[in-house]
Amino acid sequence: MKKAFLLPLLAAAMFSPAFAELPKSITLESGRIRIRLDAKKRWNVNRIEWKGNLLGTDLAGAHYGAVYRPKGGKHPIGTGHEESGIGEKLFSLKIYADGKEVVPSEGGVIKGKVIRVERASQIAELSSKTSLVMENDLLWEMTRITAEKEVKMMHLYFFMHPWSPRFDKFHAVFPNGEKLDISFKADNSFPNRKFAPYAAWYETKTGLGAATFLRNIRGAKNPMRFI
């Protein structure tokens, strides 16, 4: 019974005046990292800059956030994937700079040594609580997903960040120890569709890159992916 009253309260928060007045874009800056949250992506990260260099693509069609594909479903469901007509519903958004809550304004830049963003949302049957932290030139994203009932799905993943198409090298290590080293172009060819607990992208020209690895995959009780 307690859970039954939770969703109406969250729905009311979604349509509160404060929520409706959020700017279309919110820029956050800490150290050498600058990111932008956009309304069109339910204020998920929609742009990533490192020392003034663009790392994540800044395109209307780039899908950021969380997504899953239901078992037997035709379309993926998530923040940037609205093919199914569902998408993501945002219930609350709070931003803190150096421990103090900040009300964002259109065109303004929120700066601080430690910036934290707390979000609560719903993606179909899944409830999501996301915490984003910028500190010491690091960007941390943590998500907790819960469901009121069993949800059968083909896959589920978080923190979609389409990297710059300038990346021309790809490296991956698979669970059995096999490695993949290739050169590629961002032409939607998807050179790897296998699960890789370790992967990295690299741009030869500038030396910029992105690496990701998954911890605690044995038993899959509390897996953690780092980027």
TORGU-184990 format. One record per residue: residue number from 1; residue in one letter; x, z, y of N, C-alpha, C in turn. Coordinates in Angstrom, 1 decimal. Each point is the difference from the previous one (the first is absolute). Last residue first. Layout:
% residues N
resi/resn/n_X/n_Z/n_Y/ca_X/ca_Z/ca_Y/c_X/c_Z/c_Y
NUM/A/X/Z/Y/X/Z/Y/X/Z/Y
...
//
This chain:
% residues 227
resi/resn/n_X/n_Z/n_Y/ca_X/ca_Z/ca_Y/c_X/c_Z/c_Y
227/I/34.0/-16.2/4.9/0.4/-1.3/0.6/1.0/0.3/1.0
226/F/-2.3/2.6/-4.7/0.7/0.0/1.3/0.3/-1.4/0.5
225/R/-3.7/2.7/-3.6/0.8/-1.2/0.3/0.6/0.1/1.4
224/M/-1.9/3.3/-4.3/0.2/-0.1/1.5/0.8/-1.2/0.2
223/P/-3.3/2.7/-4.1/1.0/-1.1/0.4/0.1/0.0/1.5
222/N/-2.0/3.3/-3.6/0.2/0.1/1.4/1.0/-1.0/0.5
221/K/-1.6/-0.2/-4.5/-0.8/1.1/0.5/0.0/0.1/1.5
220/A/2.1/-3.0/-3.7/-0.8/-0.5/1.1/-0.9/1.1/0.6
219/G/3.5/-0.5/-3.8/-1.2/0.8/-0.1/-1.0/-0.4/1.1
218/R/4.6/-1.4/1.2/-0.2/0.4/-1.3/-1.2/1.0/-0.1
217/I/1.6/-1.7/4.1/-0.9/-0.9/-0.7/-0.2/0.4/-1.4
216/N/2.5/1.8/4.2/-0.9/0.7/-0.9/-1.0/-0.9/-0.7
215/R/2.1/-2.3/4.2/0.5/1.2/-0.7/-1.1/0.5/-0.9
214/L/1.5/-4.9/2.5/-1.1/0.8/-0.4/0.6/1.2/-0.8
213/F/1.6/-3.7/4.2/0.2/0.5/-1.3/-1.0/1.1/-0.4
212/T/1.8/-4.2/3.9/-1.0/0.9/-0.5/0.3/0.4/-1.4
211/A/2.1/-2.6/4.9/0.1/0.4/-1.4/-1.1/0.9/-0.4
210/A/1.7/-3.9/4.0/-0.9/1.0/-0.3/0.2/0.3/-1.5
209/G/3.1/-2.4/4.5/-0.7/0.0/-1.4/-1.0/1.1/-0.1
208/L/4.0/-3.0/3.4/-1.1/0.9/-0.1/-0.7/-0.1/-1.4
207/G/3.8/-2.6/1.9/0.3/1.1/-0.8/-1.1/1.1/-0.1
206/T/0.2/-4.6/2.1/0.2/1.1/0.8/0.4/1.3/-0.7
205/K/-0.4/-4.4/-2.2/0.5/-0.3/1.4/0.2/1.3/0.8
204/T/-1.8/0.0/-4.6/1.4/-0.3/0.1/0.5/-0.1/1.4
203/E/-4.1/2.9/-2.0/0.2/-1.2/0.8/1.5/-0.2/0.3
202/Y/-3.3/2.6/-4.1/1.2/0.0/0.9/0.0/-1.3/0.8
201/W/-2.9/3.7/-3.7/0.0/-1.3/0.7/1.1/0.0/1.1
200/A/-1.4/2.9/-5.0/0.6/-0.1/1.4/-0.1/-1.4/0.5
199/A/-1.6/3.9/-4.3/0.0/-1.3/0.6/0.5/0.0/1.4
198/Y/-1.5/3.1/-4.8/1.0/-0.1/1.0/0.0/-1.5/0.5
197/P/-3.1/1.4/-3.3/0.2/1.3/0.7/1.0/-0.1/1.1
196/A/-3.2/-3.9/-2.1/1.4/0.3/0.3/0.1/1.3/0.7
195/F/-3.7/-3.6/-2.8/0.2/1.3/0.6/1.5/0.3/0.0
194/K/-1.7/-5.1/0.2/0.2/1.1/-0.9/0.2/1.3/0.7
193/R/-0.4/-4.5/1.8/-1.3/0.6/-0.1/0.1/1.2/-1.0
192/N/3.3/-3.6/3.3/-0.1/1.1/-1.0/-1.3/0.6/0.0
191/P/1.0/-3.7/2.8/1.0/-0.2/-1.0/0.0/1.1/-1.1
190/F/-3.4/-2.1/3.8/0.1/1.2/-0.8/1.0/-0.1/-1.2
189/S/-1.5/-3.1/3.7/0.2/-0.4/-1.4/0.1/1.2/-0.9
188/N/-0.6/-0.7/5.0/-1.2/0.4/-0.8/0.2/-0.3/-1.5
187/D/3.4/-0.6/3.5/-0.9/-1.1/-0.1/-1.2/0.3/-0.9
186/A/4.7/2.0/2.1/-1.3/0.6/0.0/-1.1/-1.1/0.1
185/K/4.9/-0.4/-2.4/-0.6/-0.2/1.3/-1.4/0.6/-0.1
184/F/4.8/1.0/-3.0/-1.3/-0.6/0.1/-0.4/-0.1/1.5
183/S/4.0/1.4/-4.2/-0.1/-0.4/1.4/-1.4/-0.7/0.1
182/I/1.8/3.9/-3.7/-0.4/-1.4/0.4/0.0/-0.2/1.5
181/D/0.8/3.6/-4.6/0.6/-0.3/1.3/-0.3/-1.5/0.3
180/L/-1.4/4.3/-3.7/-0.3/-1.3/0.6/0.6/-0.2/1.3
179/K/0.5/3.3/-4.9/0.1/-0.2/1.4/-0.4/-1.5/0.4
178/E/-0.7/4.1/-4.2/0.2/-1.4/0.4/0.0/-0.1/1.5
177/G/-1.1/4.1/-2.5/1.3/-0.2/0.5/0.4/-1.4/0.4
176/N/-4.4/1.9/-1.4/0.9/-0.1/-1.2/1.5/-0.3/0.4
175/P/-3.6/0.4/3.3/0.1/1.2/-0.8/1.0/0.0/-1.2
174/F/1.0/-3.3/4.2/-1.2/0.3/-0.8/0.2/1.2/-0.9
173/V/2.0/-2.1/4.9/0.4/0.6/-1.2/-1.2/0.5/-0.8
172/A/1.5/-3.7/4.3/-0.9/0.9/-0.6/0.6/0.5/-1.3
171/H/0.7/-3.1/5.0/0.6/0.6/-1.1/-0.9/1.0/-0.6
170/F/0.5/-4.5/3.8/-0.9/1.0/-0.7/0.7/0.6/-1.2
169/K/0.8/-3.1/5.0/0.5/0.5/-1.3/-0.9/1.1/-0.5
168/D/-0.7/-2.2/4.3/0.2/-1.1/-0.9/0.6/0.4/-1.4
167/F/-3.0/1.6/4.9/0.7/0.5/-1.2/0.2/-1.2/-1.0
166/R/-2.5/-0.5/4.0/1.4/-0.3/0.2/0.8/0.5/-1.3
165/P/-4.8/0.7/1.0/0.4/-1.1/-0.9/1.4/-0.5/0.2
164/S/-1.9/5.2/0.5/0.3/-1.2/0.8/0.3/-1.2/-0.9
163/W/-3.1/3.8/-2.1/1.3/0.0/0.7/0.3/-1.3/0.6
162/P/-4.6/2.9/-1.2/0.6/-1.4/-0.2/1.3/-0.1/0.8
161/H/-2.6/4.3/-1.9/0.7/-0.4/1.2/0.7/-1.3/-0.3
160/M/-3.7/3.9/-2.2/0.4/-1.4/0.0/0.6/-0.3/1.4
159/F/-1.5/4.4/-2.4/1.1/-0.4/1.0/0.4/-1.4/-0.1
158/F/-2.3/1.6/-4.4/-0.2/0.5/1.4/1.1/-0.6/0.8
157/Y/-2.9/-1.1/-5.0/1.2/0.3/0.7/-0.2/0.2/1.5
156/L/-2.3/-1.1/-5.4/-0.2/0.7/1.3/1.4/0.2/0.6
155/H/-2.8/-3.0/-4.3/1.2/0.5/0.6/-0.4/0.7/1.3
154/M/-3.2/-1.3/-3.4/1.1/-0.7/-0.5/1.3/0.5/0.6
153/M/-4.6/3.1/-0.7/0.7/-1.0/0.8/1.1/-0.7/-0.7
152/K/-4.5/3.7/-0.1/0.8/-0.8/-0.9/0.6/-1.1/0.9
151/V/-1.9/5.2/0.9/0.0/-1.3/0.5/1.0/-0.9/-0.9
150/E/-3.2/4.9/0.0/1.1/-0.8/-0.6/-0.1/-1.4/0.5
149/K/-1.9/3.8/3.2/-0.2/-0.4/-1.3/1.1/-0.9/-0.6
148/E/0.2/2.0/4.3/-1.1/0.8/-0.5/-0.3/-0.3/-1.4
147/A/4.9/-0.5/2.4/-1.2/-0.8/-0.3/-1.0/1.0/-0.6
146/T/5.1/-0.3/3.1/-0.9/0.7/-0.9/-1.2/-0.9/-0.2
145/I/5.5/0.0/2.2/-1.3/-0.7/-0.4/-0.8/0.8/-1.0
144/R/4.3/0.4/3.9/-0.7/0.7/-1.1/-1.3/-0.7/-0.2
143/T/5.1/-1.2/2.5/-1.5/-0.2/-0.2/-0.5/0.8/-1.2
142/M/4.5/-0.9/3.9/-0.5/0.7/-1.2/-1.5/-0.1/-0.1
141/E/4.8/-1.9/2.7/-1.4/-0.1/-0.1/-0.4/0.6/-1.4
140/W/4.3/-0.2/4.0/-0.5/0.5/-1.3/-1.5/-0.3/0.0
139/L/4.8/-1.5/2.7/-1.4/-0.2/0.0/-0.6/0.4/-1.4
138/L/4.8/1.0/3.2/-0.6/-0.3/-1.2/-1.5/-0.1/0.2
137/D/3.4/1.3/3.2/0.2/-1.4/-0.3/-0.6/-0.3/-1.4
136/N/-0.6/4.4/1.8/1.4/-0.3/-0.3/0.3/-1.4/-0.5
135/E/-5.0/0.8/0.1/0.9/1.0/0.3/1.4/-0.4/-0.4
134/M/-5.6/-1.2/-0.3/1.2/-0.6/0.5/0.9/1.1/0.5
133/V/-4.6/-0.5/-3.5/0.9/0.8/0.8/1.2/-0.9/0.4
132/L/-5.4/0.0/-2.2/1.1/-0.8/0.4/0.9/0.8/0.9
131/S/-4.3/0.5/-3.8/0.8/0.7/1.0/1.2/-0.9/0.2
130/T/-5.4/-0.3/-2.3/1.4/-0.5/0.2/0.7/0.7/1.1
129/K/-4.4/0.0/-3.7/0.6/0.8/1.1/1.4/-0.4/0.1
128/S/-4.9/-2.0/-2.5/1.5/-0.1/0.3/0.3/0.9/1.2
127/S/-4.0/-1.5/-4.2/0.3/0.8/1.3/1.5/0.1/0.2
126/L/-3.2/-3.6/-3.1/1.2/0.8/0.2/0.0/0.6/1.4
125/E/-3.2/-3.3/-1.9/-0.2/1.3/-0.6/1.1/1.0/0.3
124/A/-0.1/-3.8/3.3/-1.0/-0.1/-1.1/-0.2/1.4/-0.6
123/I/3.1/0.7/3.3/0.1/-1.4/-0.4/-0.8/-0.1/-1.3
122/Q/0.8/3.5/4.6/-0.7/-0.3/-1.3/0.2/-1.4/-0.3
121/S/2.7/4.1/3.2/-0.8/-1.2/-0.1/-0.6/-0.1/-1.4
120/A/3.3/3.0/3.9/-0.9/0.2/-1.2/-0.9/-1.3/0.0
119/R/5.2/1.7/2.4/-1.2/-0.9/-0.2/-0.8/0.4/-1.2
118/E/4.4/1.6/3.6/-0.9/0.4/-1.1/-1.2/-0.9/0.0
117/V/5.4/0.1/2.2/-1.4/-0.6/0.0/-0.7/0.4/-1.2
116/R/4.7/1.5/3.1/-0.8/0.1/-1.2/-1.4/-0.6/0.2
115/I/5.5/0.5/2.1/-1.4/-0.5/0.2/-0.7/0.0/-1.3
114/V/4.7/2.0/2.6/-0.8/0.1/-1.2/-1.4/-0.5/0.3
113/K/3.1/-0.3/3.4/1.0/0.2/-1.1/-0.7/-0.1/-1.3
112/G/-2.4/-2.6/4.1/0.3/1.4/-0.5/1.1/0.0/-1.0
111/K/-3.9/-3.3/3.1/1.4/0.2/-0.4/0.2/1.5/-0.4
110/I/-4.0/-4.2/1.1/0.2/1.4/-0.4/1.4/0.2/-0.5
109/V/-2.4/-3.7/3.5/1.0/0.2/-1.2/0.1/1.5/-0.2
108/G/-4.1/-3.6/2.4/1.0/1.1/0.1/0.9/0.0/-1.3
107/G/-3.9/-2.9/0.8/1.3/-0.5/0.7/1.0/1.1/0.1
106/E/-4.8/1.8/-0.8/0.3/-1.4/-0.1/1.3/-0.4/0.8
105/S/-0.5/5.0/-2.0/-0.6/-0.8/1.1/0.4/-1.5/-0.2
104/P/-0.3/5.1/-3.1/0.6/-1.3/0.4/-0.8/-0.7/1.0
103/V/0.7/5.3/-1.1/-1.1/-0.9/0.1/0.6/-1.4/0.4
102/V/2.3/4.4/-2.7/0.1/-0.9/1.1/-1.2/-1.0/0.0
101/E/2.0/5.2/-2.0/-0.9/-1.1/-0.2/0.0/-0.9/1.3
100/K/4.3/3.0/-1.6/-1.2/0.0/0.9/-0.9/-1.2/-0.2
99/G/4.4/0.9/-2.3/-0.9/1.1/-0.2/-1.3/0.0/0.8
98/D/3.3/-3.5/0.4/0.7/1.3/0.1/-0.9/1.2/-0.1
97/A/-2.9/-3.9/0.0/1.4/-0.2/0.5/0.7/1.3/0.2
96/Y/-4.7/-2.2/-2.8/0.8/1.1/0.6/1.4/-0.4/0.3
95/I/-5.4/-2.0/-1.3/1.4/-0.3/0.2/0.7/1.2/0.7
94/K/-4.7/-1.7/-3.1/0.6/1.0/0.9/1.5/-0.3/0.1
93/L/-5.1/-2.0/-2.1/1.4/-0.4/0.4/0.5/1.1/1.0
92/S/-4.5/-1.2/-3.8/0.6/0.8/1.0/1.5/-0.5/0.2
91/F/-3.3/-2.4/-2.7/-0.8/1.1/0.4/0.7/0.8/1.2
90/L/0.0/-5.4/-2.2/0.8/1.1/0.5/-0.9/1.1/0.6
89/K/-0.4/-4.1/-3.8/-0.7/0.7/1.0/0.8/1.2/0.4
88/E/1.0/-5.1/-2.5/0.3/1.4/0.1/-0.8/0.6/1.2
87/G/-1.3/-4.5/-3.3/1.1/0.4/0.9/0.2/1.5/0.0
86/I/-3.6/-3.5/-1.7/0.0/1.5/0.0/1.1/0.5/1.0
85/G/-1.2/-4.7/-1.5/-1.0/0.5/0.9/0.0/1.5/0.1
84/S/3.0/-3.1/-2.5/-1.2/0.5/-0.7/-1.1/0.6/0.9
83/E/4.1/-1.8/1.7/-0.7/-1.0/-0.7/-1.2/0.4/-0.7
82/E/3.4/2.3/2.9/-1.4/0.2/0.1/-0.8/-1.2/-0.6
81/H/5.1/2.5/0.6/-0.7/-0.9/-1.0/-1.5/0.2/0.1
80/G/3.5/2.6/2.3/0.0/-1.4/0.6/-0.8/-1.0/-0.9
79/T/-0.1/4.7/-1.2/0.0/0.0/1.4/-0.1/-1.5/0.6
78/G/-1.8/0.4/-5.0/1.0/0.8/0.8/-0.1/-0.3/1.5
77/I/-1.1/-2.1/-5.3/-0.8/0.8/0.9/1.1/0.8/0.8
76/P/-0.2/-5.0/-3.1/0.6/1.3/0.3/-0.8/0.7/1.1
75/H/-2.4/-3.6/-3.3/0.8/0.1/1.2/0.7/1.4/0.1
74/K/-2.8/-1.3/-3.8/0.5/-1.3/0.5/1.0/0.1/1.1
73/G/-1.1/3.6/-4.1/-0.4/-0.4/1.3/0.7/-1.3/0.4
72/G/0.7/2.7/-4.1/-1.1/-1.0/-0.1/-0.5/-0.5/1.4
71/K/2.4/4.4/0.3/0.1/-0.7/-1.3/-1.2/-0.9/-0.1
70/P/1.9/1.2/4.8/-0.8/0.6/-1.0/0.1/-0.9/-1.3
69/R/3.7/0.6/3.9/-0.9/-1.0/-0.6/-0.8/0.6/-1.1
68/Y/2.5/1.9/4.9/-0.1/0.0/-1.5/-0.9/-1.1/-0.4
67/V/3.0/2.2/4.6/-0.8/-1.0/-0.6/-0.1/0.2/-1.5
66/A/1.9/1.9/5.4/-0.2/0.2/-1.4/-0.9/-1.0/-0.6
65/G/3.1/-0.8/4.5/-0.8/1.1/-0.4/-0.1/0.1/-1.5
64/Y/0.7/-4.7/3.0/0.7/1.3/-0.1/-1.0/1.1/-0.6
63/H/0.6/-5.7/0.4/-0.8/1.1/-0.4/0.8/1.3/-0.2
62/A/0.0/-4.8/3.1/0.9/0.8/-0.8/-0.8/1.3/-0.4
61/G/-1.6/-3.6/3.0/-0.3/-0.1/-1.4/0.8/0.8/-0.9
60/A/0.6/-0.1/4.8/-1.4/0.4/-0.3/-0.3/0.0/-1.5
59/L/5.0/0.9/1.7/-0.9/-1.2/-0.1/-1.4/0.6/-0.3
58/D/5.2/1.5/0.4/-1.1/0.4/0.9/-1.0/-1.2/0.1
57/T/4.1/2.0/-3.7/-0.6/-1.1/0.7/-1.2/0.5/0.9
56/G/4.3/3.0/-1.1/-1.3/-0.3/-0.6/-0.7/-1.1/0.8
55/L/4.2/1.3/1.5/0.2/0.0/-1.4/-1.3/-0.4/-0.7
54/L/2.6/-0.6/5.1/-1.2/0.0/-0.7/0.2/-0.1/-1.5
53/N/3.2/2.2/3.9/-0.1/-1.1/-0.9/-1.3/0.1/-0.8
52/G/1.7/3.3/3.2/-0.4/-1.2/0.7/-0.2/-1.2/-0.9
51/K/1.3/4.3/-1.7/1.0/-0.4/1.0/-0.4/-1.3/0.7
50/W/-3.2/0.4/-3.5/1.2/0.9/-0.2/1.1/-0.5/1.0
49/E/-5.8/-0.5/-1.0/1.2/-0.4/0.7/1.1/1.0/-0.3
48/I/-5.3/-1.7/-1.8/1.2/0.9/-0.2/1.2/-0.6/0.7
47/R/-5.9/-0.4/-0.4/1.3/-0.5/0.5/1.1/1.0/-0.1
46/N/-4.5/0.9/-1.4/-0.1/-1.5/0.1/1.2/-0.7/0.6
45/V/-2.2/5.0/-2.3/1.2/-0.6/0.6/-0.2/-1.6/-0.1
44/N/-4.5/2.6/0.1/1.1/0.1/-0.9/1.2/-0.7/0.7
43/W/-4.7/0.4/1.7/1.2/0.7/0.5/1.0/0.4/-1.1
42/R/-3.6/-3.1/-0.7/-0.5/1.4/-0.1/1.1/1.0/0.4
41/K/0.3/-4.8/0.5/0.5/0.5/-1.3/-0.4/1.4/-0.2
40/K/-1.2/-2.1/4.0/-0.4/-1.0/-1.0/0.5/0.3/-1.4
39/A/1.3/2.7/3.8/-1.4/0.2/-0.4/-0.5/-1.0/-1.1
38/D/5.3/1.4/0.6/-1.1/-0.8/0.6/-1.3/0.3/-0.6
37/L/5.4/2.0/0.9/-1.2/0.2/-0.8/-1.1/-0.9/0.7
36/R/5.7/0.0/0.1/-1.2/-0.1/0.6/-1.2/0.1/-1.0
35/I/5.7/1.6/0.8/-1.1/-0.6/-0.8/-1.3/-0.1/0.8
34/R/5.8/1.0/0.2/-1.2/-0.2/0.8/-1.0/-0.6/-0.9
33/I/5.1/2.7/-0.2/-1.1/-0.6/-0.7/-1.2/-0.1/1.0
32/R/4.4/2.2/0.7/0.2/-1.4/0.0/-1.2/-0.8/-0.7
31/G/-1.0/4.8/1.9/1.4/-0.5/-0.3/0.1/-1.5/0.1
30/S/-4.7/0.9/0.1/0.8/1.2/-0.3/1.4/-0.5/-0.4
29/E/-5.3/-1.8/1.8/1.5/-0.2/0.1/0.7/1.3/-0.2
28/L/-5.2/-3.0/-0.2/0.7/1.3/-0.2/1.5/-0.3/-0.1
27/T/-5.1/-2.4/1.7/1.5/-0.2/-0.3/0.6/1.4/-0.1
26/I/-5.1/-2.4/-0.6/0.7/1.2/0.4/1.4/-0.2/-0.4
25/S/-4.9/-3.1/1.0/1.4/0.1/-0.5/0.6/1.3/0.4
24/K/-4.5/-0.9/1.0/0.2/-1.0/-1.0/1.3/0.1/-0.7
23/P/-2.1/4.5/2.1/0.5/-1.3/0.5/0.1/-1.0/-1.2
22/L/-3.6/4.1/0.1/1.4/-0.3/-0.3/0.4/-1.3/0.4
21/E/-4.5/2.1/0.3/0.8/-0.3/1.2/1.5/-0.2/-0.3
20/A/-3.4/1.2/-3.3/-0.4/-1.3/0.6/0.9/-0.4/1.1
19/F/0.4/4.3/-2.0/0.5/-1.0/-0.9/-0.2/-1.4/0.6
18/A/-1.7/3.7/2.3/1.4/0.0/0.1/0.6/-1.1/-0.9
17/P/-4.7/0.8/-0.1/0.5/-0.7/1.2/1.5/-0.1/0.1
16/S/-2.3/0.2/-4.9/0.1/0.9/1.2/0.5/-0.8/1.2
15/F/-0.8/-1.5/-4.7/-0.7/-0.5/1.1/0.0/0.9/1.2
14/M/2.2/1.2/-4.1/0.4/-1.4/0.2/-0.6/-0.6/1.2
13/A/-1.2/4.3/-1.6/1.3/0.0/0.8/0.4/-1.4/0.3
12/A/-3.7/0.7/-2.8/-0.4/0.3/1.4/1.3/0.0/0.9
11/A/0.5/-0.7/-4.6/-0.6/-1.1/0.6/-0.4/0.2/1.4
10/L/1.7/3.5/-2.6/1.0/-0.9/0.4/-0.6/-1.2/0.6
9/L/-3.0/3.2/-1.5/0.8/0.5/1.1/1.1/-0.9/0.4
8/P/-2.6/-1.2/-3.8/-0.8/-0.1/1.2/0.8/0.5/1.2
7/L/2.1/0.6/-4.3/0.0/-1.4/0.5/-0.9/-0.2/1.3
6/L/0.3/4.3/-2.3/1.2/-0.4/0.6/-0.1/-1.4/0.7
5/F/-3.2/2.5/-2.8/-0.2/0.1/1.4/1.2/-0.5/0.8
4/A/-0.1/0.0/-4.8/-1.1/-0.9/0.4/-0.2/0.1/1.5
3/K/3.0/2.8/-2.4/0.6/-1.3/0.2/-1.1/-0.9/0.6
2/K/-1.2/4.3/-1.4/0.9/0.1/1.2/0.5/-1.4/0.3
1/M/-2.6/0.6/-3.9/-0.8/0.0/1.2/0.9/0.0/1.3
//
